[in-house]
């Protein structure tokens, strides 16, 4: 791993450690709010925060493992562990939603009055604000560092913020109407939102595990760099790309004149690779050089 990659990995790990610390603090606030109010909706909110802490621990472990250099058993590196961690985190979100639904069902069977303790409400609002601010940090920095684990953690927290807002709405309605059954009813709605969030997270992570190609905009930039930097070659074809965490794997065939010396073809490849790494952060490039009789007269035209 180069110096820039190592710095990115260290930043990602520090953010993951921050998620663990913030998750523990928020968990304490939400459980205190539940004990003060007795609200099943607040209980469901606190239960989801327990999952948040576990997910943050998983994300930290995944980031530590993904930063390990390539070895004999994993010659392409360990970056895909972040996608696996994101899928696991999505599964945890789904389990949290099921636990909330179970708690709501029990509350329907045995409804109990909610104590609208101002301190409990205030603690829950404070916890939601902390989660909201931190989720924005994780999503923004996760995208900048190209870390699926951080993005997944941020989206998870954002789902928690939406859940917290629903919980507060439930408590306000209970206060206004006096209908205690609204508490578990809105807890069910919160659970459905959590289910949707978890499913979306797992779907996006599956794309990375399935070696999804670079986005059209990024693919266009790659093609433009190859076209501009391949002077002396004839064409480039069979371009393939895939993402694995912070890495973007780029492979293509470069057709050169049959009489070109090996060192000259190598110089062209070096020039293309340097330009691609400057344009695409974390690019890992493989170029297969072919003689002109292998030209397909399609693909990337050399300018």
C-alpha positions as a Python dict, from the first residue, in 0.01 Angstrom:
ca = {
    (1, 'X'): (0, 0, 0),
    (2, 'X'): (141, 339, -100),
    (3, 'X'): (169, 636, 136),
    (4, 'X'): (-157, 794, 23),
    (5, 'X'): (-343, 465, 60),
    (6, 'X'): (-200, 412, 409),
    (7, 'X'): (-312, 761, 516),
    (8, 'X'): (-662, 696, 382),
    (9, 'X'): (-675, 364, 571),
    (10, 'X'): (-563, 533, 894),
    (11, 'X'): (-827, 804, 856),
    (12, 'X'): (-1096, 542, 796),
    (13, 'X'): (-990, 348, 1107),
    (14, 'X'): (-999, 662, 1321),
    (15, 'X'): (-1351, 737, 1198),
    (16, 'X'): (-1457, 382, 1279),
    (17, 'X'): (-1318, 418, 1632),
    (18, 'X'): (-1511, 744, 1662),
    (19, 'X'): (-1828, 555, 1563),
    (20, 'X'): (-1773, 306, 1844),
    (21, 'X'): (-1729, 580, 2104),
    (22, 'X'): (-2028, 782, 1981),
    (23, 'X'): (-2239, 467, 1951),
    (24, 'X'): (-2173, 380, 2316),
    (25, 'X'): (-2259, 733, 2428),
    (26, 'X'): (-2582, 741, 2227),
    (27, 'X'): (-2675, 394, 2353),
    (28, 'X'): (-2648, 515, 2712),
    (29, 'X'): (-2863, 821, 2640),
    (30, 'X'): (-3136, 620, 2468),
    (31, 'X'): (-3159, 351, 2731),
    (32, 'X'): (-3183, 621, 2997),
    (33, 'X'): (-3464, 784, 2797),
    (34, 'X'): (-3648, 452, 2775),
    (35, 'X'): (-3616, 384, 3149),
    (36, 'X'): (-3751, 729, 3229),
    (37, 'X'): (-4053, 706, 2996),
    (38, 'X'): (-4134, 335, 2963),
    (39, 'X'): (-4212, 393, 2594),
    (40, 'X'): (-4187, 87, 2370),
    (41, 'X'): (-4100, 320, 2084),
    (42, 'X'): (-3804, 453, 2283),
    (43, 'X'): (-3712, 95, 2372),
    (44, 'X'): (-3706, 9, 2002),
    (45, 'X'): (-3486, 314, 1940),
    (46, 'X'): (-3243, 206, 2212),
    (47, 'X'): (-3239, -148, 2077),
    (48, 'X'): (-3136, -22, 1734),
    (49, 'X'): (-2851, 172, 1896),
    (50, 'X'): (-2723, -156, 2040),
    (51, 'X'): (-2700, -282, 1683),
    (52, 'X'): (-2521, 42, 1590),
    (53, 'X'): (-2242, -33, 1837),
    (54, 'X'): (-2202, -388, 1708),
    (55, 'X'): (-2201, -259, 1350),
    (56, 'X'): (-1933, 0, 1435),
    (57, 'X'): (-1715, -275, 1582),
    (58, 'X'): (-1764, -483, 1266),
    (59, 'X'): (-1677, -183, 1047),
    (60, 'X'): (-1358, -118, 1245),
    (61, 'X'): (-1251, -482, 1214),
    (62, 'X'): (-1322, -479, 841),
    (63, 'X'): (-1120, -162, 789),
    (64, 'X'): (-824, -307, 978),
    (65, 'X'): (-834, -621, 765),
    (66, 'X'): (-888, -438, 435),
    (67, 'X'): (-574, -229, 500),
    (68, 'X'): (-353, -540, 506),
    (69, 'X'): (-127, -565, 200),
    (70, 'X'): (-181, -830, -65),
    (71, 'X'): (-33, -1171, 16),
    (72, 'X'): (6, -1511, -148),
    (73, 'X'): (-349, -1616, -63),
    (74, 'X'): (-503, -1279, -150),
    (75, 'X'): (-292, -1136, -436),
    (76, 'X'): (-553, -867, -511),
    (77, 'X'): (-565, -745, -152),
    (78, 'X'): (-832, -765, 120),
    (79, 'X'): (-1053, -470, 24),
    (80, 'X'): (-1366, -676, -41),
    (81, 'X'): (-1399, -749, 330),
    (82, 'X'): (-1559, -404, 354),
    (83, 'X'): (-1845, -515, 130),
    (84, 'X'): (-1890, -830, 338),
    (85, 'X'): (-1900, -616, 652),
    (86, 'X'): (-2159, -389, 491),
    (87, 'X'): (-2377, -690, 407),
    (88, 'X'): (-2339, -811, 766),
    (89, 'X'): (-2435, -466, 891),
    (90, 'X'): (-2743, -473, 669),
    (91, 'X'): (-2836, -809, 821),
    (92, 'X'): (-2798, -659, 1169),
    (93, 'X'): (-3033, -377, 1070),
    (94, 'X'): (-3290, -634, 960),
    (95, 'X'): (-3255, -818, 1293),
    (96, 'X'): (-3303, -490, 1479),
    (97, 'X'): (-3623, -426, 1283),
    (98, 'X'): (-3756, -772, 1373),
    (99, 'X'): (-3676, -711, 1740),
    (100, 'X'): (-3864, -380, 1726),
    (101, 'X'): (-4166, -551, 1567),
    (102, 'X'): (-4162, -814, 1841),
    (103, 'X'): (-4149, -547, 2113),
    (104, 'X'): (-4433, -356, 1946),
    (105, 'X'): (-4645, -672, 1926),
    (106, 'X'): (-4592, -739, 2296),
    (107, 'X'): (-4696, -382, 2372),
    (108, 'X'): (-5016, -428, 2171),
    (109, 'X'): (-5100, -736, 2377),
    (110, 'X'): (-5024, -563, 2707),
    (111, 'X'): (-5046, -184, 2656),
    (112, 'X'): (-4903, 37, 2926),
    (113, 'X'): (-4911, 407, 2987),
    (114, 'X'): (-4618, 615, 2869),
    (115, 'X'): (-4458, 856, 3115),
    (116, 'X'): (-4371, 1168, 2919),
    (117, 'X'): (-4070, 1259, 3128),
    (118, 'X'): (-3911, 1582, 2992),
    (119, 'X'): (-3562, 1460, 3075),
    (120, 'X'): (-3619, 1134, 2889),
    (121, 'X'): (-3750, 1319, 2583),
    (122, 'X'): (-3455, 1558, 2597),
    (123, 'X'): (-3204, 1271, 2617),
    (124, 'X'): (-3359, 1108, 2311),
    (125, 'X'): (-3350, 1433, 2113),
    (126, 'X'): (-2985, 1487, 2208),
    (127, 'X'): (-2897, 1133, 2102),
    (128, 'X'): (-3070, 1187, 1767),
    (129, 'X'): (-2881, 1510, 1702),
    (130, 'X'): (-2548, 1342, 1779),
    (131, 'X'): (-2628, 1054, 1546),
    (132, 'X'): (-2744, 1288, 1271),
    (133, 'X'): (-2427, 1495, 1277),
    (134, 'X'): (-2201, 1190, 1289),
    (135, 'X'): (-2387, 1010, 1009),
    (136, 'X'): (-2321, 1306, 778),
    (137, 'X'): (-1951, 1296, 868),
    (138, 'X'): (-1929, 922, 799),
    (139, 'X'): (-2110, 937, 466),
    (140, 'X'): (-1912, 1237, 342),
    (141, 'X'): (-1574, 1103, 452),
    (142, 'X'): (-1663, 749, 347),
    (143, 'X'): (-1726, 870, -7),
    (144, 'X'): (-1406, 1072, -8),
    (145, 'X'): (-1207, 772, 119),
    (146, 'X'): (-1404, 529, -99),
    (147, 'X'): (-1485, 312, 203),
    (148, 'X'): (-1801, 97, 174),
    (149, 'X'): (-1778, 15, 546),
    (150, 'X'): (-1787, 381, 652),
    (151, 'X'): (-2066, 465, 409),
    (152, 'X'): (-2268, 168, 537),
    (153, 'X'): (-2213, 280, 897),
    (154, 'X'): (-2322, 634, 810),
    (155, 'X'): (-2638, 515, 633),
    (156, 'X'): (-2715, 291, 927),
    (157, 'X'): (-2694, 588, 1163),
    (158, 'X'): (-2905, 798, 928),
    (159, 'X'): (-3176, 531, 942),
    (160, 'X'): (-3148, 550, 1321),
    (161, 'X'): (-3202, 928, 1309),
    (162, 'X'): (-3519, 881, 1103),
    (163, 'X'): (-3634, 618, 1352),
    (164, 'X'): (-3572, 858, 1641),
    (165, 'X'): (-3780, 1125, 1470),
    (166, 'X'): (-4063, 874, 1433),
    (167, 'X'): (-4035, 783, 1800),
    (168, 'X'): (-4065, 1146, 1905),
    (169, 'X'): (-4369, 1186, 1679),
    (170, 'X'): (-4524, 884, 1852),
    (171, 'X'): (-4473, 1036, 2195),
    (172, 'X'): (-4623, 1368, 2087),
    (173, 'X'): (-4931, 1190, 1949),
    (174, 'X'): (-4968, 989, 2269),
    (175, 'X'): (-4951, 1314, 2467),
    (176, 'X'): (-5207, 1491, 2247),
    (177, 'X'): (-5456, 1204, 2203),
    (178, 'X'): (-5407, 997, 2518),
    (179, 'X'): (-5414, 682, 2301),
    (180, 'X'): (-5142, 455, 2439),
    (181, 'X'): (-5172, 210, 2147),
    (182, 'X'): (-5019, 473, 1919),
    (183, 'X'): (-4684, 407, 2088),
    (184, 'X'): (-4644, 49, 1959),
    (185, 'X'): (-4818, 137, 1629),
    (186, 'X'): (-4555, 396, 1542),
    (187, 'X'): (-4284, 161, 1665),
    (188, 'X'): (-4403, -74, 1388),
    (189, 'X'): (-4367, 206, 1133),
    (190, 'X'): (-4015, 270, 1260),
    (191, 'X'): (-3937, -100, 1217),
    (192, 'X'): (-4058, -94, 856),
    (193, 'X'): (-3830, 202, 784),
    (194, 'X'): (-3539, 12, 939),
    (195, 'X'): (-3619, -291, 720),
    (196, 'X'): (-3614, -76, 408),
    (197, 'X'): (-3282, 81, 506),
    (198, 'X'): (-3121, -256, 577),
    (199, 'X'): (-3238, -405, 249),
    (200, 'X'): (-3106, -107, 52),
    (201, 'X'): (-2769, -132, 224),
    (202, 'X'): (-2738, -503, 147),
    (203, 'X'): (-2831, -447, -219),
    (204, 'X'): (-2561, -181, -268),
    (205, 'X'): (-2303, -405, -101),
    (206, 'X'): (-2391, -700, -323),
    (207, 'X'): (-2299, -482, -623),
    (208, 'X'): (-1943, -454, -494),
    (209, 'X'): (-1920, -826, -425),
    (210, 'X'): (-2039, -896, -780),
    (211, 'X'): (-1755, -688, -932),
    (212, 'X'): (-1980, -414, -1067),
    (213, 'X'): (-1810, -197, -1331),
    (214, 'X'): (-1710, 165, -1275),
    (215, 'X'): (-1984, 425, -1313),
    (216, 'X'): (-2036, 562, -1668),
    (217, 'X'): (-1883, 900, -1574),
    (218, 'X'): (-1571, 738, -1429),
    (219, 'X'): (-1551, 498, -1723),
    (220, 'X'): (-1557, 796, -1959),
    (221, 'X'): (-1264, 954, -1775),
    (222, 'X'): (-1068, 630, -1799),
    (223, 'X'): (-1130, 601, -2172),
    (224, 'X'): (-1031, 965, -2227),
    (225, 'X'): (-700, 919, -2042),
    (226, 'X'): (-611, 605, -2238),
    (227, 'X'): (-699, 775, -2568),
    (228, 'X'): (-488, 1082, -2488),
    (229, 'X'): (-183, 902, -2344),
    (230, 'X'): (-144, 607, -2583),
    (231, 'X'): (44, 793, -2859),
    (232, 'X'): (241, 542, -3065),
    (233, 'X'): (-17, 266, -3014),
    (234, 'X'): (-294, 181, -3260),
    (235, 'X'): (-595, 118, -3037),
    (236, 'X'): (-712, -11, -2700),
    (237, 'X'): (-995, -258, -2662),
    (238, 'X'): (-1162, -501, -2420),
    (239, 'X'): (-1159, -244, -2138),
    (240, 'X'): (-1286, -391, -1811),
    (241, 'X'): (-1321, -225, -1472),
    (242, 'X'): (-1435, -321, -1124),
    (243, 'X'): (-1431, -172, -775),
    (244, 'X'): (-1305, -330, -454),
    (245, 'X'): (-1322, -84, -166),
    (246, 'X'): (-1075, 197, -230),
    (247, 'X'): (-928, 24, -537),
    (248, 'X'): (-1045, 51, -898),
    (249, 'X'): (-916, -233, -1113),
    (250, 'X'): (-863, -137, -1480),
    (251, 'X'): (-772, -393, -1747),
    (252, 'X'): (-747, -356, -2126),
    (253, 'X'): (-560, -471, -2437),
    (254, 'X'): (-328, -224, -2609),
    (255, 'X'): (-249, -283, -2979),
    (256, 'X'): (89, -155, -3100),
    (257, 'X'): (266, -176, -3441),
    (258, 'X'): (419, -517, -3502),
    (259, 'X'): (768, -375, -3551),
    (260, 'X'): (764, -174, -3225),
    (261, 'X'): (1037, -266, -2975),
    (262, 'X'): (933, -405, -2638),
    (263, 'X'): (1089, -114, -2448),
    (264, 'X'): (893, 138, -2656),
    (265, 'X'): (566, -46, -2589),
    (266, 'X'): (659, -55, -2222),
    (267, 'X'): (712, 323, -2220),
    (268, 'X'): (361, 375, -2359),
    (269, 'X'): (217, 152, -2088),
    (270, 'X'): (409, 342, -1819),
    (271, 'X'): (275, 673, -1951),
    (272, 'X'): (-84, 546, -1953),
    (273, 'X'): (-53, 397, -1605),
    (274, 'X'): (87, 718, -1457),
    (275, 'X'): (-192, 926, -1611),
    (276, 'X'): (-463, 683, -1493),
    (277, 'X'): (-330, 682, -1136),
    (278, 'X'): (-330, 1063, -1138),
    (279, 'X'): (-690, 1069, -1263),
    (280, 'X'): (-838, 772, -1072),
    (281, 'X'): (-738, 744, -707),
    (282, 'X'): (-651, 388, -608),
    (283, 'X'): (-622, 262, -966),
    (284, 'X'): (-473, -86, -1015),
    (285, 'X'): (-392, -130, -1385),
    (286, 'X'): (-320, -431, -1604),
    (287, 'X'): (-234, -377, -1973),
    (288, 'X'): (-202, -663, -2221),
    (289, 'X'): (10, -556, -2522),
    (290, 'X'): (-79, -708, -2860),
    (291, 'X'): (60, -677, -3216),
    (292, 'X'): (-138, -492, -3482),
    (293, 'X'): (-281, -808, -3637),
    (294, 'X'): (-487, -839, -3315),
    (295, 'X'): (-659, -505, -3375),
    (296, 'X'): (-1038, -519, -3355),
    (297, 'X'): (-1088, -171, -3503),
    (298, 'X'): (-1322, -89, -3218),
    (299, 'X'): (-1290, 26, -2859),
    (300, 'X'): (-1069, 325, -2774),
    (301, 'X'): (-918, 522, -3061),
    (302, 'X'): (-572, 667, -2991),
    (303, 'X'): (-563, 1043, -3042),
}
